[in-house]
Amino acid sequence: MSIENQKIELLRTVKEYINNLRKGITKSAEYFQSGEDEKGFNMVTSIAEGINWIADAIESTRDIVNKNIFLDNLNDKLNQIVEAMENRDTVLIGDLFQYELLPIIDDMDKAVSRCLLN
């Protein structure tokens, strides 16, 4: 299998994983917003690992994704989430997950989909 085909397969895996990540982020946001903070915090490590894996995969396929996916905004939102976690502001964490992080994940999903269609 050529390197390019391996990268395309990786992007297919990213696409599938994004769907699972989206569900996890949504569920965690719901936990934080409904006061079930412990359940929300229990999901944060998996979410962070998933985001990190996706970011690494996107970086390693940068030549195929044609720089359509920008991670700067993601890093900014993650820093905001870390700050909210340090302040134990669970409502803000839920809001950041739902209204800031999910749209970035959706944009990544669209960009990966466009790459796979080409």
C-alpha positions in Angstrom: 0.0 0.0 0.0 1.4 3.4 -1.0 2.0 6.1 1.5 -0.8 8.2 0.0 -3.2 5.3 0.4 -2.1 4.8 4.0 -2.8 8.5 4.6 -6.3 8.2 3.0 -7.0 5.1 5.2 -5.9 7.2 8.2 -8.3 9.9 7.3 -11.1 7.4 7.0 -10.3 6.3 10.5 -10.2 9.9 11.6 -13.7 10.4 10.1 -15.1 7.5 12.0 -13.4 8.5 15.2 -14.7 12.1 15.0 -18.2 10.7 15.2 -17.4 8.9 18.4 -15.6 11.9 19.8 -18.6 14.2 19.0 -20.8 11.8 21.0 -18.4 11.9 23.9 -18.1 15.6 23.9 -21.9 16.0 23.7 -22.5 13.6 26.6 -19.8 15.2 28.7 -21.2 18.7 28.1 -24.6 17.3 29.2 -23.1 16.0 32.4 -21.4 19.2 33.3 -24.5 21.3 32.4 -26.8 19.1 34.5 -24.6 19.0 37.6 -23.2 15.5 37.1 -19.7 16.9 37.3 -17.9 13.7 38.2 -19.3 11.8 35.2 -18.2 14.8 33.0 -14.7 14.8 34.5 -14.4 11.1 34.0 -14.8 11.6 30.3 -12.3 14.5 29.9 -9.2 12.4 29.7 -10.6 10.2 26.9 -11.8 13.3 25.0 -8.4 15.0 25.4 -6.7 11.8 24.1 -9.1 11.6 21.2 -8.5 15.3 20.2 -4.8 14.8 20.5 -4.9 11.7 18.3 -7.0 13.4 15.7 -4.7 16.5 15.7 -1.7 14.2 15.2 -3.4 12.3 12.4 -4.3 15.5 10.7 -0.8 16.8 11.0 0.6 13.6 9.5 -1.8 13.9 6.5 -1.2 17.6 6.0 -0.2 17.2 2.4 -3.5 15.5 1.6 -5.8 17.8 3.7 -4.2 20.8 1.9 -3.9 22.9 5.0 -7.7 23.1 5.1 -7.7 22.2 8.8 -6.4 24.8 11.2 -5.5 23.7 14.7 -4.7 27.2 16.2 -8.4 27.8 17.1 -8.6 24.3 18.6 -5.6 25.1 20.9 -7.1 28.3 22.0 -10.4 26.6 23.0 -8.5 23.8 24.7 -6.6 26.4 26.8 -10.0 28.0 27.7 -11.3 24.6 28.8 -8.2 24.0 30.9 -8.6 27.3 32.6 -12.3 26.6 33.3 -11.3 23.2 34.8 -8.7 24.9 37.0 -11.4 27.2 38.2 -13.8 24.2 38.6 -16.4 26.1 36.5 -18.2 23.1 35.3 -21.0 25.1 33.6 -18.4 26.9 31.6 -16.7 23.6 30.7 -20.0 22.2 29.4 -20.7 25.4 27.4 -17.2 25.4 26.0 -17.5 21.7 25.0 -20.9 22.3 23.4 -20.6 25.7 21.8 -16.9 26.1 21.1 -15.3 22.7 20.8 -18.0 20.8 18.9 -18.1 23.4 16.0 -14.4 23.0 15.6 -14.7 19.2 15.6 -17.6 19.6 13.0 -15.3 21.7 10.8 -12.6 19.1 11.0 -15.1 16.5 10.0 -16.2 18.5 7.0 -12.6 19.1 5.9 -11.7 15.4 6.2 -14.9 14.5 4.3 -13.8 16.9 1.5 -10.4 15.3 1.3 -11.9 11.9 1.1 -14.2 12.9 -1.7 -11.3 14.1 -3.9 
